[in-house]
């Protein structure tokens, strides 16, 4: 099977590409490198530099490479930014996804995996969150993914495309010493905490400590990036039996303070922290129930402890203090 991976030069996508290659798939990576890194692309994957906003180029790419399936990782994905720039998300994320789906249908691709989000559940009624939870997006970013999921449901109803929508909670860790998290600017909690440990930042800012949680800081479910990649491949292989939707997480939530304390323990470095105001769009607690994908596909996270997730990320940061820049010189 040949798989086209959008965003395959990015943090999660590059790990997905590596796992696909290791399991014998042919892989074509489609990325505009606005957030990804050419050095992160597996050498056995075909690389196409292109932009999903360019429908004609997308169409030509699918015509040339004839993939059997698509994994769609490429996305604007910052909750806070989407609250400040809603049209950037409600326009660009949706338009890029629709362009890709339309070309997929016209070229008989057949299978489509969407990287979705836990931000579909802005204020969940129950924790842990299962797939039956009401969808009330917590931001324009979450709404953009909701629109794409709804579009895929229609395409499935019309027998045009089989799909899996995978709702991530917080991707974290490094899949190897050569594949890690490197964003510019960095906005994710764990790599920022490690930048403080590495002396690149003076302190970590905690966005609010007055939430209704055990220590007042937001609680999130962290999942290792390699476990995410395996969930994608299992879902792809299962599409022959019909479309599906899964929530992905470890089922254990950690507060911001607990993440910082664990990073202090793993790195052996005192990490200064300072409490600031709340960030718009942040729910108090998001923790996933992964029972459905575990029971249906046998998915089992291999890196379930926060200590080992942070340790893998710290190993990447220590080996690559300048991220992918040194690999792309």
Backbone bond lengths (Angstrom), bond angles and torsions (degrees), N, CA, C in turn:
res aa  C-N    CA-C-N  psi(-1)  N-CA   C-N-CA  omega(-1)  CA-C   N-CA-C  phi
1 X - - - 1.463 - - 1.529 109.77 -
2 X 1.332 115.69 138.68 1.462 121.01 176.50 1.527 108.59 -104.28
3 X 1.356 116.02 131.38 1.454 121.63 -176.92 1.520 109.59 -120.90
4 X 1.334 116.35 127.94 1.457 121.17 171.69 1.521 107.89 -92.75
5 X 1.337 116.44 126.36 1.467 122.08 -176.45 1.517 108.88 -115.49
6 X 1.339 116.59 110.50 1.464 119.28 175.18 1.530 108.55 -83.30
7 X 1.321 115.40 141.69 1.457 118.53 -174.79 1.517 112.81 72.16
8 X 1.318 116.24 22.92 1.461 121.08 -176.79 1.512 114.79 -73.51
9 X 1.338 116.87 -3.16 1.463 120.58 173.04 1.519 111.50 -99.60
10 X 1.344 116.43 -0.25 1.454 121.45 -178.63 1.516 112.47 -88.22
11 X 1.317 115.33 -176.88 1.470 121.84 -173.70 1.526 112.04 -59.27
12 X 1.321 117.95 -60.28 1.462 120.44 -177.38 1.524 110.58 -77.37
13 X 1.325 116.72 -41.11 1.460 120.31 -177.69 1.515 113.38 -60.22
14 X 1.329 117.91 -38.79 1.461 120.37 -178.55 1.527 111.37 -66.00
15 X 1.328 116.52 -33.95 1.460 119.96 177.03 1.530 109.82 -71.72
16 X 1.330 116.33 -39.06 1.460 119.63 174.75 1.516 111.87 -59.49
17 X 1.326 116.57 -41.33 1.465 121.01 178.42 1.523 110.52 -62.47
18 X 1.323 116.50 -46.70 1.470 119.91 -179.69 1.523 111.44 -58.27
19 X 1.330 116.73 -44.29 1.460 119.99 -178.89 1.525 111.32 -67.56
20 X 1.320 117.40 -38.25 1.463 120.43 176.24 1.527 111.23 -61.26
21 X 1.329 116.52 -46.50 1.466 120.89 179.47 1.523 110.19 -61.04
22 X 1.328 116.55 -44.56 1.467 120.30 -178.81 1.525 111.81 -62.47
23 X 1.333 116.67 -27.70 1.468 119.60 -179.11 1.525 112.86 -95.66
24 X 1.330 116.29 10.65 1.454 120.36 170.23 1.512 116.95 93.89
25 X 1.318 118.39 7.24 1.460 120.84 177.55 1.525 110.72 -79.12
26 X 1.328 116.15 149.19 1.459 120.68 165.63 1.528 107.49 -81.83
27 X 1.336 117.26 136.71 1.458 120.14 -173.94 1.521 110.71 -130.30
28 X 1.332 114.47 133.35 1.465 122.26 171.34 1.523 107.17 -116.85
29 X 1.319 117.31 122.32 1.465 122.14 179.39 1.524 109.04 -96.97
30 X 1.337 115.48 129.37 1.473 121.95 177.82 1.520 106.82 -118.54
31 X 1.333 117.29 116.77 1.468 120.60 -174.60 1.520 109.01 -155.11
32 X 1.339 116.27 142.31 1.474 118.79 176.45 1.521 112.14 -94.52
33 X 1.344 117.29 0.79 1.468 124.16 176.95 1.529 113.23 62.29
34 X 1.331 117.59 18.71 1.461 119.26 176.00 1.519 111.29 -71.33
35 X 1.335 116.57 -29.57 1.457 121.49 177.47 1.526 112.22 -125.79
36 X 1.316 117.16 -17.09 1.455 121.42 -177.89 1.513 112.76 -94.39
37 X 1.334 115.19 -177.20 1.463 121.83 -175.56 1.526 109.03 -134.65
38 X 1.312 116.40 127.79 1.456 120.10 -179.95 1.524 111.20 -58.69
39 X 1.320 117.45 -34.60 1.456 121.44 -178.45 1.531 112.80 -68.27
40 X 1.341 116.58 -17.01 1.465 119.83 179.73 1.523 112.92 -83.84
41 X 1.325 117.56 -10.10 1.470 121.25 -177.46 1.523 110.04 -78.50
42 X 1.311 116.59 129.81 1.466 121.15 -179.93 1.528 109.93 -58.56
43 X 1.340 117.89 135.78 1.475 120.37 -176.57 1.519 114.64 -62.68
44 X 1.336 117.90 -20.62 1.463 119.74 179.51 1.521 113.19 -89.58
45 X 1.319 117.08 -1.47 1.469 120.53 177.48 1.526 109.65 -92.24
46 X 1.309 116.02 144.26 1.470 121.46 172.56 1.529 107.39 -76.31
47 X 1.324 117.15 133.06 1.463 120.17 -178.69 1.523 110.78 -110.50
48 X 1.338 115.65 129.38 1.468 122.30 175.51 1.517 107.44 -122.31
49 X 1.323 117.20 118.25 1.456 120.34 175.72 1.524 108.39 -88.01
50 X 1.311 116.24 116.59 1.458 120.17 -177.06 1.514 110.65 -162.76
51 X 1.324 115.43 169.91 1.457 122.37 -175.41 1.524 109.53 -119.80
52 X 1.317 116.83 128.88 1.459 121.00 -178.04 1.526 112.81 -67.42
53 X 1.323 118.01 -15.40 1.465 120.38 175.99 1.522 111.40 -70.72
54 X 1.327 116.35 -19.87 1.468 122.06 -179.19 1.529 108.40 -91.50
55 X 1.321 116.09 91.30 1.468 120.73 -174.32 1.522 112.03 -59.96
56 X 1.321 117.50 -39.38 1.460 120.04 -178.37 1.527 111.19 -65.06
57 X 1.344 116.54 -38.81 1.462 119.40 179.09 1.522 110.71 -68.75
58 X 1.319 116.45 -39.64 1.461 120.25 176.18 1.525 109.89 -59.31
59 X 1.309 115.43 -44.54 1.457 121.09 -179.40 1.529 111.36 -61.70
60 X 1.324 116.12 -43.63 1.470 119.94 179.27 1.523 111.24 -64.88
61 X 1.334 116.11 -37.50 1.466 119.96 -179.64 1.517 110.88 -64.24
62 X 1.328 117.32 -44.76 1.462 119.72 178.92 1.521 111.47 -67.38
63 X 1.327 116.53 -35.27 1.465 119.63 177.79 1.529 110.91 -65.60
64 X 1.324 116.72 -39.32 1.468 120.59 -177.90 1.523 112.51 -73.06
65 X 1.337 118.03 -40.62 1.462 120.68 -170.99 1.524 114.10 -100.78
66 X 1.318 118.23 -16.95 1.473 123.09 175.70 1.527 113.29 47.23
67 X 1.325 118.01 59.78 1.468 119.08 178.72 1.522 111.99 -69.47
68 X 1.317 115.81 153.26 1.463 121.64 174.85 1.525 111.19 -88.79
69 X 1.333 115.97 -20.18 1.461 120.88 -176.94 1.519 109.63 -153.49
70 X 1.333 115.49 160.16 1.458 122.17 177.73 1.519 108.75 -128.65
71 X 1.335 116.43 135.65 1.456 122.52 166.59 1.521 107.11 -112.15
72 X 1.323 115.32 119.18 1.468 120.50 -173.06 1.535 110.61 -105.87
73 X 1.342 114.88 93.62 1.456 121.67 176.28 1.529 112.50 -93.83
74 X 1.325 117.28 -28.98 1.465 121.36 -171.57 1.525 110.85 -59.53
75 X 1.348 116.20 130.79 1.462 119.05 -177.05 1.519 110.56 -175.20
76 X 1.315 115.80 149.96 1.457 121.01 159.72 1.518 105.69 -75.74
77 X 1.343 118.38 131.83 1.464 117.31 -168.22 1.526 115.12 -139.77
78 X 1.323 117.83 22.82 1.463 120.07 -177.89 1.525 110.35 -100.57
79 X 1.314 116.15 114.85 1.459 121.25 -177.98 1.523 111.20 -58.19
80 X 1.328 116.67 -49.97 1.458 120.13 -177.97 1.511 112.90 -60.73
81 X 1.328 116.73 -43.14 1.459 120.39 179.13 1.518 111.01 -63.68
82 X 1.335 116.42 -36.49 1.462 119.15 -178.78 1.526 111.66 -67.50
83 X 1.321 117.51 -26.38 1.463 120.70 176.45 1.523 110.87 -72.62
84 X 1.323 116.39 -26.81 1.462 121.38 179.75 1.527 112.09 -91.54
85 X 1.335 116.61 -30.39 1.462 122.18 -177.04 1.527 109.67 -129.85
86 X 1.314 118.11 68.20 1.478 119.94 -172.47 1.523 113.97 -61.03
87 X 1.330 117.36 -35.76 1.466 118.13 -176.31 1.525 111.99 -72.26
88 X 1.335 116.74 -26.06 1.458 119.22 175.75 1.528 110.00 -59.07
89 X 1.338 116.18 -33.78 1.460 121.49 -177.92 1.523 111.85 -91.75
90 X 1.322 116.74 -46.94 1.465 119.99 -177.63 1.520 111.49 -70.17
91 X 1.311 117.58 -21.53 1.465 121.22 175.10 1.526 109.98 -93.21
92 X 1.335 116.94 -62.34 1.464 119.64 -168.43 1.530 113.02 -67.71
93 X 1.332 117.54 -49.26 1.471 118.47 -179.64 1.520 111.72 -59.73
94 X 1.333 115.76 -42.63 1.461 119.67 -177.94 1.521 110.69 -69.81
95 X 1.325 116.03 -46.06 1.474 119.26 -178.08 1.532 111.30 -62.02
96 X 1.330 117.19 -43.41 1.465 120.02 179.77 1.529 110.93 -63.67
97 X 1.338 116.37 -43.30 1.453 119.42 179.41 1.511 112.95 -64.83
98 X 1.325 116.69 -41.74 1.471 120.77 179.37 1.521 110.70 -66.36
99 X 1.323 117.62 -41.75 1.469 120.79 176.63 1.523 110.15 -55.53
100 X 1.327 115.74 -45.23 1.455 120.54 -177.35 1.528 111.36 -67.87
101 X 1.336 116.73 -43.56 1.462 120.09 179.29 1.521 111.33 -63.75
102 X 1.326 116.04 -41.54 1.467 119.28 -178.69 1.523 110.94 -62.41
103 X 1.337 116.09 -44.38 1.462 119.07 177.89 1.525 110.88 -65.94
104 X 1.338 116.78 -37.07 1.462 120.14 178.65 1.524 111.11 -60.21
105 X 1.337 116.05 -43.74 1.464 120.07 179.49 1.522 110.65 -65.51
106 X 1.319 116.58 -44.86 1.472 120.31 -176.78 1.522 112.49 -67.42
107 X 1.338 116.69 -24.31 1.469 119.78 -179.46 1.530 112.27 -106.95
108 X 1.344 115.73 16.33 1.463 121.00 174.27 1.526 113.72 54.51
109 X 1.319 115.76 43.20 1.468 119.60 -179.56 1.522 110.85 -66.56
110 X 1.326 117.40 -45.77 1.459 120.05 171.49 1.510 116.49 94.77
111 X 1.353 118.53 -42.33 1.461 120.55 -174.82 1.532 109.86 -128.17
112 X 1.343 115.40 138.14 1.460 120.47 -174.36 1.528 108.69 -143.20
113 X 1.341 116.60 124.41 1.467 122.20 176.35 1.526 107.87 -109.03
114 X 1.325 116.87 121.75 1.463 121.70 179.30 1.516 110.53 -102.48
115 X 1.320 115.47 126.06 1.455 121.24 168.72 1.519 107.64 -76.59
116 X 1.327 116.82 103.14 1.453 120.90 -178.70 1.528 109.63 -102.30
117 X 1.321 118.40 -154.54 1.463 119.42 -169.91 1.523 112.70 -152.41
118 X 1.326 115.20 152.11 1.459 121.24 172.34 1.514 111.65 -73.14
119 X 1.339 116.84 -12.13 1.460 119.71 178.73 1.525 112.26 -71.53
120 X 1.327 116.97 0.33 1.467 120.76 168.78 1.524 110.43 -64.01
121 X 1.329 116.26 -24.84 1.461 122.01 -174.67 1.529 109.24 -108.55
122 X 1.334 115.81 79.20 1.455 119.48 -175.07 1.513 113.16 -61.29
123 X 1.316 117.77 -49.36 1.468 123.37 178.81 1.522 107.71 -133.60
124 X 1.330 117.98 81.28 1.473 120.70 -174.79 1.522 112.44 -64.62
125 X 1.329 115.01 147.21 1.466 120.98 178.94 1.517 111.94 -76.96
126 X 1.339 116.63 -28.33 1.460 119.63 -178.40 1.519 110.44 -140.61
127 X 1.323 115.81 150.99 1.457 124.04 177.35 1.530 106.83 -127.82
128 X 1.343 120.02 133.68 1.461 127.36 -0.69 1.529 112.77 -70.71
129 X 1.317 115.72 158.04 1.457 122.69 -171.82 1.526 109.81 -89.46
130 X 1.333 116.64 121.76 1.460 119.34 175.78 1.535 109.90 -104.08
131 X 1.320 115.12 -178.95 1.470 120.36 -173.43 1.521 113.02 -71.89
132 X 1.319 118.41 -11.92 1.458 121.75 179.37 1.528 112.46 -89.91
133 X 1.314 117.59 -2.19 1.460 121.41 179.67 1.532 110.55 -62.82
134 X 1.316 116.81 141.77 1.466 121.12 178.23 1.526 110.19 -61.35
135 X 1.324 115.34 137.73 1.459 120.22 179.24 1.519 109.27 -89.72
136 X 1.318 115.04 113.86 1.469 122.66 177.42 1.521 106.62 -136.68
137 X 1.330 118.19 82.04 1.464 121.31 -172.65 1.525 113.27 -50.14
138 X 1.336 114.33 139.25 1.447 120.22 -176.78 1.500 114.69 -88.94
139 X 1.338 118.01 -0.40 1.462 121.41 -177.73 1.525 108.80 -167.88
140 X 1.338 117.74 167.17 1.472 119.62 172.83 1.526 112.44 -58.07
141 X 1.323 117.79 -31.80 1.464 119.65 174.69 1.529 110.47 -60.46
142 X 1.339 116.61 -50.11 1.455 119.99 178.34 1.517 111.80 -60.62
143 X 1.330 116.74 -38.09 1.467 120.49 178.79 1.521 111.23 -64.68
144 X 1.339 117.56 -37.57 1.467 119.54 179.55 1.528 110.82 -62.69
145 X 1.314 117.55 -38.85 1.463 120.37 177.10 1.530 110.99 -69.91
146 X 1.312 116.49 -36.19 1.456 120.35 177.23 1.522 110.86 -60.71
147 X 1.322 116.80 -43.31 1.471 120.82 178.49 1.527 110.42 -61.19
148 X 1.329 116.90 -42.12 1.464 119.71 -179.92 1.531 110.96 -67.52
149 X 1.320 117.29 -39.31 1.470 118.97 176.42 1.530 110.86 -62.05
150 X 1.331 116.89 -43.84 1.467 120.33 -179.71 1.526 111.21 -63.96
151 X 1.330 116.60 -36.71 1.465 120.20 176.87 1.524 110.65 -63.68
152 X 1.313 116.15 -43.51 1.463 119.83 178.71 1.527 111.95 -63.16
153 X 1.328 116.88 -36.13 1.469 119.39 177.34 1.524 110.85 -62.65
154 X 1.319 117.18 -40.40 1.461 120.39 177.27 1.531 111.00 -64.51
155 X 1.327 116.07 -42.93 1.462 119.10 -179.91 1.528 110.76 -64.77
156 X 1.313 116.73 -34.78 1.459 120.42 175.77 1.529 110.52 -66.74
157 X 1.335 116.55 -44.23 1.465 120.50 178.83 1.524 111.32 -60.04
158 X 1.336 116.15 -31.70 1.461 121.39 -178.45 1.530 112.22 -90.28
159 X 1.341 115.79 7.50 1.469 121.24 -179.08 1.518 112.94 57.99
160 X 1.333 115.69 33.08 1.459 119.89 -179.13 1.528 112.30 -98.66
161 X 1.332 117.51 -25.50 1.460 120.37 -173.95 1.524 109.31 -161.92
162 X 1.325 116.75 131.11 1.458 120.95 172.05 1.523 107.72 -91.75
163 X 1.339 116.58 141.95 1.460 118.02 -174.15 1.520 111.62 -142.06
164 X 1.334 113.97 159.87 1.460 122.50 165.70 1.518 106.70 -130.27
165 X 1.325 116.20 129.98 1.466 122.00 174.67 1.520 107.13 -107.74
166 X 1.328 116.23 120.73 1.457 121.95 -176.69 1.516 109.11 -110.44
167 X 1.337 116.01 113.90 1.467 121.45 -176.72 1.530 109.11 -90.91
168 X 1.332 115.75 104.69 1.454 121.04 179.99 1.515 110.77 -76.79
169 X 1.299 113.62 152.06 1.445 118.18 166.32 1.542 104.77 -101.10
170 X 1.267 124.34 -110.26 1.470 120.10 -178.58 1.516 111.09 -112.07
171 X 1.327 116.93 110.02 1.458 121.33 174.98 1.521 108.89 -69.83
172 X 1.331 116.58 138.48 1.460 120.00 -176.78 1.520 109.67 -155.27
173 X 1.321 115.54 168.10 1.454 121.36 176.21 1.521 112.77 85.55
174 X 1.316 114.58 178.72 1.465 121.87 178.01 1.521 108.67 -124.70
175 X 1.323 116.03 138.47 1.461 120.67 -177.55 1.522 111.98 -76.42
176 X 1.325 116.63 -23.76 1.455 121.87 178.72 1.522 107.12 -164.61
177 X 1.309 116.83 179.02 1.464 119.63 176.83 1.515 111.79 -71.07
178 X 1.324 117.45 -9.21 1.467 120.40 -178.51 1.522 113.78 -111.47
179 X 1.340 118.38 -4.32 1.461 121.22 179.35 1.526 108.91 -130.81
180 X 1.337 115.57 106.78 1.450 119.75 -177.96 1.513 112.05 -138.88
181 X 1.331 115.13 -171.11 1.461 122.29 -175.91 1.514 110.09 -96.81
182 X 1.329 116.40 120.11 1.468 121.57 -176.65 1.522 108.70 -145.48
183 X 1.345 115.81 95.70 1.463 121.50 178.28 1.524 110.18 -112.20
184 X 1.321 115.79 152.89 1.463 120.92 176.50 1.522 109.28 -138.13
185 X 1.336 118.10 106.58 1.466 126.70 0.97 1.522 111.03 -79.80
186 X 1.318 116.13 159.18 1.455 120.92 177.68 1.524 109.35 -85.85
187 X 1.337 116.35 132.77 1.461 121.09 -178.68 1.530 112.75 -127.14
188 X 1.328 117.92 -7.03 1.457 121.04 -176.06 1.527 110.94 -87.06
189 X 1.315 114.96 143.20 1.456 121.04 -171.72 1.522 113.13 -56.57
190 X 1.332 117.71 -55.70 1.453 120.12 -171.14 1.531 112.84 -60.86
191 X 1.342 119.97 -50.85 1.464 117.61 178.77 1.527 113.24 -64.04
192 X 1.335 118.00 -30.50 1.466 119.20 176.66 1.521 110.13 -66.70
193 X 1.331 117.14 -42.79 1.465 120.72 176.87 1.529 110.12 -58.04
194 X 1.335 116.72 -41.33 1.467 119.82 -179.63 1.519 111.87 -72.32
195 X 1.322 117.88 -28.64 1.469 119.99 173.45 1.522 110.78 -65.43
196 X 1.328 116.57 -35.96 1.465 119.49 174.62 1.524 109.77 -65.17
197 X 1.323 116.39 -44.29 1.470 120.22 178.66 1.519 111.54 -60.68
198 X 1.336 116.99 -33.11 1.467 121.70 -179.22 1.526 112.98 -84.49
199 X 1.329 117.03 -1.39 1.460 120.50 178.29 1.514 114.85 84.38
200 X 1.342 117.03 12.13 1.466 119.98 -179.77 1.522 112.62 -86.34
201 X 1.327 116.28 -18.31 1.465 122.49 176.43 1.525 108.00 -132.33
202 X 1.313 114.72 154.44 1.463 119.19 -179.39 1.522 112.16 -77.76
203 X 1.346 116.08 -33.57 1.468 119.26 -174.68 1.520 109.81 -162.18
204 X 1.325 115.19 167.14 1.455 121.67 173.17 1.518 108.21 -106.21
205 X 1.326 116.90 134.42 1.453 120.75 177.52 1.524 109.37 -95.86
206 X 1.319 115.31 129.38 1.458 122.17 176.82 1.523 107.34 -95.18
207 X 1.336 116.73 121.27 1.461 120.83 -175.98 1.531 110.97 -84.18
208 X 1.315 114.96 79.43 1.455 120.71 176.83 1.517 113.00 93.49
209 X 1.338 116.77 136.46 1.462 121.01 176.11 1.528 110.96 -131.54
210 X 1.354 114.95 26.59 1.464 119.70 -179.49 1.527 112.40 -120.18
211 X 1.333 116.26 26.17 1.457 120.87 175.88 1.529 109.78 -78.68
212 X 1.320 115.96 159.79 1.454 121.50 178.75 1.535 109.43 -81.76
213 X 1.323 115.51 69.47 1.465 122.73 178.11 1.528 107.71 -134.37
214 X 1.322 116.35 177.17 1.466 119.14 -171.66 1.532 113.86 -64.70
215 X 1.345 118.00 -28.37 1.464 118.47 176.53 1.534 112.71 -126.20
216 X 1.340 115.78 12.20 1.455 120.36 176.64 1.509 115.16 88.05
217 X 1.341 118.44 -8.83 1.464 120.98 179.16 1.528 109.78 -105.24
218 X 1.327 116.30 158.20 1.466 121.41 -175.69 1.528 111.43 -60.62
219 X 1.317 115.16 143.88 1.470 122.20 179.23 1.527 108.74 -110.36
220 X 1.319 115.75 131.83 1.463 121.08 -179.61 1.529 110.44 -135.01
221 X 1.322 114.60 159.46 1.452 124.02 179.42 1.527 107.50 -101.00
222 X 1.332 117.54 119.83 1.469 121.34 -177.79 1.520 110.26 -103.56
223 X 1.328 115.25 134.94 1.459 120.96 -177.92 1.527 109.09 -131.39
224 X 1.315 115.93 134.50 1.459 120.62 -176.82 1.524 110.05 -67.75
225 X 1.322 115.13 140.67 1.462 121.12 -173.56 1.529 111.96 -61.94
226 X 1.319 118.05 -32.31 1.466 119.39 179.00 1.523 111.40 -71.40
227 X 1.329 116.87 -34.42 1.462 119.79 174.89 1.530 110.32 -64.18
228 X 1.328 117.32 -36.93 1.462 121.06 175.47 1.523 111.00 -61.40
229 X 1.322 116.02 -45.14 1.465 120.19 -179.14 1.523 110.82 -59.75
230 X 1.322 117.16 -41.71 1.460 120.20 179.36 1.526 111.78 -65.78
231 X 1.324 116.61 -35.04 1.468 119.65 177.08 1.519 110.66 -64.24
232 X 1.324 117.52 -35.86 1.462 121.03 177.47 1.524 111.39 -63.73
233 X 1.322 116.12 -43.91 1.458 119.64 -177.13 1.529 110.63 -69.32
234 X 1.318 117.68 -41.78 1.462 120.65 176.45 1.528 111.17 -60.14
235 X 1.337 116.04 -40.79 1.467 120.02 179.90 1.520 111.21 -67.73
236 X 1.327 116.69 -39.82 1.461 120.94 177.80 1.523 110.42 -59.51
237 X 1.318 116.83 -45.56 1.459 120.82 -177.50 1.519 112.23 -68.50
238 X 1.341 116.53 -24.01 1.462 120.30 -177.42 1.520 113.60 -86.82
239 X 1.338 117.93 -7.71 1.461 119.90 -174.68 1.526 113.04 -66.88
240 X 1.304 116.87 -17.68 1.460 118.67 174.60 1.523 112.11 -61.61
241 X 1.332 116.54 -20.94 1.466 121.41 178.54 1.518 112.38 -100.56
242 X 1.339 117.41 11.25 1.458 120.41 175.76 1.513 114.06 116.49
243 X 1.329 115.71 163.07 1.456 122.52 -179.05 1.518 110.67 -69.38
244 X 1.346 114.86 162.03 1.455 118.92 -175.43 1.529 110.99 -162.05
245 X 1.328 116.09 159.60 1.460 123.41 178.25 1.522 107.89 -131.77
246 X 1.334 116.09 132.61 1.458 120.23 -179.82 1.527 111.77 -134.75
247 X 1.328 115.32 142.86 1.459 121.59 166.62 1.527 107.73 -92.39
248 X 1.328 116.03 139.39 1.459 120.88 -176.58 1.520 110.65 -122.86
249 X 1.310 116.02 124.30 1.458 121.08 176.63 1.507 108.99 -173.48
250 X 1.314 116.06 177.06 1.459 121.08 178.32 1.515 112.48 -88.17
251 X 1.335 116.75 -17.82 1.449 120.48 -177.77 1.513 114.03 87.69
252 X 1.339 116.36 -5.87 1.463 121.30 177.22 1.524 108.82 -113.60
253 X 1.305 116.57 128.84 1.447 120.51 -179.98 1.521 111.60 -100.11
254 X 1.322 115.78 145.79 1.458 122.36 176.96 1.518 108.87 -127.30
255 X 1.318 116.00 136.93 1.458 120.15 177.88 1.526 109.77 -78.17
256 X 1.325 115.75 165.56 1.465 120.22 177.71 1.523 109.95 -58.69
257 X 1.316 116.96 -43.14 1.467 119.60 179.56 1.528 111.09 -63.76
258 X 1.322 117.76 -37.26 1.463 120.66 179.14 1.526 111.41 -67.59
259 X 1.331 117.17 -36.64 1.465 120.25 175.57 1.521 110.03 -62.63
260 X 1.318 116.54 -45.01 1.468 120.21 -179.59 1.522 110.52 -63.97
261 X 1.328 117.51 -44.30 1.464 120.61 179.74 1.528 111.74 -63.01
262 X 1.351 116.56 -39.46 1.461 120.06 178.32 1.524 110.65 -66.01
263 X 1.337 116.91 -40.84 1.465 120.43 178.11 1.526 110.90 -63.43
264 X 1.327 117.19 -37.69 1.474 119.96 175.78 1.521 110.86 -59.96
265 X 1.319 116.04 -43.31 1.459 121.03 -178.97 1.527 111.51 -67.40
266 X 1.346 116.91 -43.91 1.467 120.73 -177.22 1.515 111.79 -68.91
267 X 1.329 117.30 -42.22 1.473 120.89 -175.69 1.517 112.93 -86.83
268 X 1.335 117.44 -21.27 1.456 119.97 -175.54 1.512 113.33 73.71
269 X 1.322 116.27 17.79 1.463 121.87 -176.79 1.522 109.33 -116.21
270 X 1.325 117.01 137.11 1.453 120.84 173.57 1.525 108.00 -74.55
271 X 1.314 117.33 122.74 1.466 122.02 -174.23 1.527 108.39 -110.78
272 X 1.337 118.59 104.99 1.466 120.77 -179.45 1.529 111.28 -62.50
273 X 1.332 116.51 138.20 1.463 121.93 179.15 1.517 109.33 -132.01
274 X 1.323 114.27 146.65 1.467 120.61 -178.98 1.513 108.97 -138.01
275 X 1.328 117.13 135.33 1.467 121.27 -179.31 1.522 109.69 -85.15
276 X 1.336 114.84 130.80 1.453 121.77 176.50 1.523 109.87 -122.06
277 X 1.334 117.49 -171.47 1.470 120.46 -179.75 1.521 112.01 -70.94
278 X 1.328 115.32 160.89 1.467 120.54 175.06 1.522 110.83 -59.02
279 X 1.318 115.86 154.69 1.456 122.41 175.37 1.524 108.51 -102.96
280 X 1.334 118.93 130.28 1.467 120.55 -179.05 1.529 111.87 -56.96
281 X 1.334 116.46 138.34 1.461 120.99 174.88 1.506 115.08 90.60
282 X 1.342 118.64 1.67 1.461 121.42 -178.96 1.529 111.39 -92.96
283 X 1.331 119.60 110.51 1.462 121.03 173.22 1.533 109.74 -70.19
284 X 1.339 117.80 155.12 1.459 119.97 -179.24 1.527 113.56 -62.38
285 X 1.358 116.34 -40.63 1.460 119.09 -172.30 1.517 110.95 -146.79
286 X 1.328 115.53 129.59 1.462 121.77 174.64 1.525 108.05 -135.72
287 X 1.319 115.91 110.82 1.459 121.79 178.17 1.523 107.38 -136.17
288 X 1.315 116.45 133.55 1.463 121.00 -173.03 1.516 113.16 -93.21
289 X 1.320 114.51 148.82 1.457 121.61 162.06 1.521 107.41 -98.72
290 X 1.318 117.42 120.22 1.464 121.70 -179.96 1.526 112.10 -104.36
291 X 1.329 116.12 18.90 1.464 119.80 -174.95 1.526 112.57 -59.83
292 X 1.325 117.16 -34.99 1.459 119.55 -176.16 1.527 111.65 -65.16
293 X 1.336 118.08 -49.55 1.465 119.75 -178.94 1.526 110.90 -71.14
294 X 1.321 117.07 -29.20 1.462 119.28 176.50 1.529 110.88 -66.17
295 X 1.319 115.85 -45.26 1.463 119.35 -176.46 1.521 112.17 -75.46
296 X 1.341 117.47 -37.14 1.465 119.67 -176.38 1.523 113.39 -82.22
297 X 1.337 117.35 -37.51 1.462 120.11 -173.70 1.523 113.57 -117.30
298 X 1.320 117.41 -5.01 1.456 119.64 179.79 1.512 114.27 74.16
299 X 1.337 115.89 20.31 1.472 119.12 179.28 1.525 110.29 -68.87
300 X 1.325 116.12 135.46 1.457 121.18 179.99 1.529 108.25 -142.92
301 X 1.331 118.30 114.59 1.464 119.62 179.14 1.527 111.54 -58.30
302 X 1.318 116.06 134.07 1.457 121.62 179.54 1.530 112.02 -90.60
303 X 1.326 116.10 -18.06 1.469 121.00 -178.13 1.522 107.78 -124.82
304 X 1.330 115.91 81.25 1.454 119.93 -171.14 1.522 113.91 -95.88
305 X 1.327 117.46 -13.84 1.453 120.68 -177.12 1.523 111.11 -94.77
306 X 1.324 116.24 136.25 1.467 120.44 -179.48 1.524 111.82 -60.31
307 X 1.334 117.50 -36.10 1.466 120.46 179.60 1.526 111.64 -57.74
308 X 1.345 117.35 -45.64 1.455 119.29 -177.01 1.530 111.71 -74.64
309 X 1.327 117.26 -30.02 1.460 119.82 174.97 1.520 109.95 -64.14
310 X 1.326 116.33 -47.48 1.460 120.33 -179.89 1.527 110.71 -66.81
311 X 1.325 117.70 -38.76 1.464 120.52 179.94 1.528 111.24 -61.21
312 X 1.338 117.11 -39.49 1.466 119.35 179.53 1.522 111.01 -66.74
313 X 1.328 116.41 -39.21 1.465 119.93 178.36 1.527 110.85 -67.66
314 X 1.323 116.78 -39.29 1.461 121.00 -179.96 1.526 110.53 -64.81
315 X 1.342 118.05 -38.55 1.467 121.53 177.56 1.529 110.56 -61.27
316 X 1.354 116.71 -41.26 1.466 120.78 177.33 1.523 110.68 -62.89
317 X 1.319 117.61 -47.14 1.464 121.06 -177.88 1.525 111.59 -64.55
318 X 1.303 117.52 -35.63 1.458 119.87 179.08 1.528 111.67 -69.96
319 X 1.322 116.57 -37.81 1.468 119.50 179.49 1.520 111.64 -75.90
320 X 1.343 116.65 -30.66 1.468 121.10 -177.53 1.528 109.67 -125.57
321 X 1.320 117.47 72.17 1.464 120.27 -177.17 1.526 113.52 -61.54
322 X 1.327 116.31 -23.50 1.467 120.80 177.29 1.524 112.12 -106.75
323 X 1.322 116.18 20.33 1.458 120.62 178.22 1.522 111.57 63.83
324 X 1.323 115.48 -143.75 1.456 120.56 -178.19 1.515 113.15 -79.90
325 X 1.338 118.20 -6.88 1.454 120.36 -177.91 1.518 112.06 -56.35
326 X 1.323 115.96 -42.48 1.467 120.12 -177.94 1.527 112.09 -68.37
327 X 1.342 116.51 -24.52 1.466 120.16 179.96 1.521 112.03 -85.21
328 X 1.332 116.70 -15.84 1.466 120.47 -174.99 1.530 111.86 -106.61
329 X 1.316 116.61 3.67 1.469 119.60 179.72 1.521 110.89 -72.78
